[in-house]
Amino acid sequence: MPEPLLRVDDLSMVYQRRAGLLGRRAQQIRALNGVSFSLGAGETLGIVGESGCGKSTLARCILRLLRPSGGRIRFDGDDLLALPDEGMRVMRQRMQMVLQNPFSSLNPRLSGFELVAEPLRTHTAMSRMEMADRVASLLAEVGLGVEFMSRHPHQLSGGQAQRTALARALALNPDFIILDEPTSALDVSVQAQIINLLLGLQRQRGLTYLFITHDLSVVQHISDRIAVMYLGKIVEETSSEAIFANPQHPYTQALLSSTPVPDPAADRQRTILPGAVPSAANPPSGCAFHTRCPQAMDICRAQYPAARFVARSHRVSCHLYDESA
Amino acid sequence: MALLSIENLTVEFNTPFGAVYAIRGIDFTLRKGEILGLVGETGCGKSVTGRSIIGLLDDNARITAGRILFEDVDLLRLSDAAMHEVRGNRIAMIFQDPATALNPLFTIGAQIMDVLRAHRPAKRGDLKTDAMSLFADVGLPDPAQMMHVYPHQLSGGQQQRAMIALSLAAEPDVIIADEPTTALDVTIQAQILDLLRVLQRERSISVILITHDLGIVAETCQQVVVLYAGRVAEKGAVEAIFAAPQHPYTRGLLAALPRPGSRGSDLQVIAGAVPSGLERIAGCAFAPRCEYVMEICRGQQPAFSDIKQAHQSACHLHETFADA
């Protein structure tokens, strides 16, 4: 089996926070707690979860925008956490990120040309002429004409701004792009345009995507595999088809049943979870989901369930699937 | 029975760039005990419609035509004092972001007691009991303790529940909910939508649910009004419209949604973008993006055709096929 492009092993991230009166009490927030997965070249892995599950922290750790507290990240054979800063700077040319809100991620004072040319200026020795050609062809690739070279972010619609952000991410010909809720701020008809663009770019350039979202219907459309996160852990990981056809973890099942389906005739079995996601500063014992789980057992309160394969490449962390059960 | 009828509502905003036509004449009817979904993309006028009904438009807005009939009284002709009575007592509104809609300086208890005091003259002790029973009705844990809790101490879902309790305090007949779950996680969204359905069933409250999410409409509403560029494209019973959408815009919207099993295939897109509110539109607002566009569409605004009973669509195609 070929080495995957990205391999994350037992990654954890603990934020330190000062709490209490005058910040005298140190508080630890465990945003990632033993996350492992691998991602093959040209594949898309979808990361799904609600606010506070750690999905954005995961993205930032992979790009080393944050220093994880433990674990290993291998990208194309290199240990990212062991790379010196200069090595990581070079490596980042191959790894890019696109964020949810292009209006806050794009510098409002820069024109389309300057925005897309900025990575070229930082990482290459291109002349201005070469850059102009390159920017024009990148804009064309994301469906924008040359007139967008002179437009500033405030002159763009949400879809056009997200296309500009994509052109910028593509400027250095990356292998790998992290997409953090790239369509969540867009209207339905524009969302479809951006999803199609992402699929097309992946086909043409053989890109590898890590697609982070809270929207199950969007993520299943674009991903080969899906990992479901809850409070800093991956609770289930399998193919996109199997997540919908055969969800195993009670949290995945509840997420699916909570996602509104645009079909009033659909026969829905609704599981409405009680309560809200607990705080990562004070997570529940055992399986963190037990406080909301409709099928919680005694063991769930005491012990975190180890990951188990319930089918080929379908892994679940839940005591319901313990061998003795 | 029609509880609330919107007739030819037309709203403009004065801006430094000129008049922005936010709503270009819309008609729809809310019946008693019904949840009606007002759905559309950014800028279609769905929030402005909600705010027009409850009289909370910004100062630069002008209602240039139309009527809003609530139990046969035109709300647009009411005095400020009379409208103040309607607002809260008869029609209440909840917003997308409960964190900004609640007052951060007062406990949830104090805020709901305020509403109760204004709307129901009663003894202080009774007010407190009433407040706690409202907290229990909307599913907030430990109602007695809620009396002493500040908004920031609640989760997003609990804040929205508190907001709903506040809106129920005056026992309104209609609640206008403007994207009430957009800021919430899906499992919390499911809880809040379930709460709205329970309120509708048990208190026969009528709800106008403003949303951009067709899934929410399909699961929560009985009636739907699809807005495009400040006009109604299609309206009617939810089952009828989702089973057989007639307007090319509604069809396009439904086709653009990713669904299970569609993996990797290109989604259908609606080419182009929504027209600017600054434009005057002579013909059909959707004509520049419509794949079935005909000569007549550019010059003449289509009237509503009855597709079936309680299902209407404004598109020249229906006339063309009816004649043929």
Interface residues (C-beta under 8 A of the other chain):
Chain A: E50 S51 S157 G158 G159 D187 V188 S189 V190 Q191 A192 Q193 I195 N196 L199 G200 H214 L216 S217 V218 Q220 H221 I222 S223 S240 E241 F244 A254 L255 S257 S258 T259 P260 V261 P262 D263 P264 A265 A266 R268 R270 I272 L273 P274 A276 V277 R292
Chain B: E41 T42 S155 G156 G157 Q158 D185 V186 T187 I188 Q189 A190 Q191 L193 D194 H212 D213 L214 G215 I216 V217 A218 E219 T220 V238 E239 F242 A243 G252 L253 L254 A256 L257 P258 R259 P260 G261 S262 R263 G264 D266 L267 Q268 V269 I270 A273 V274
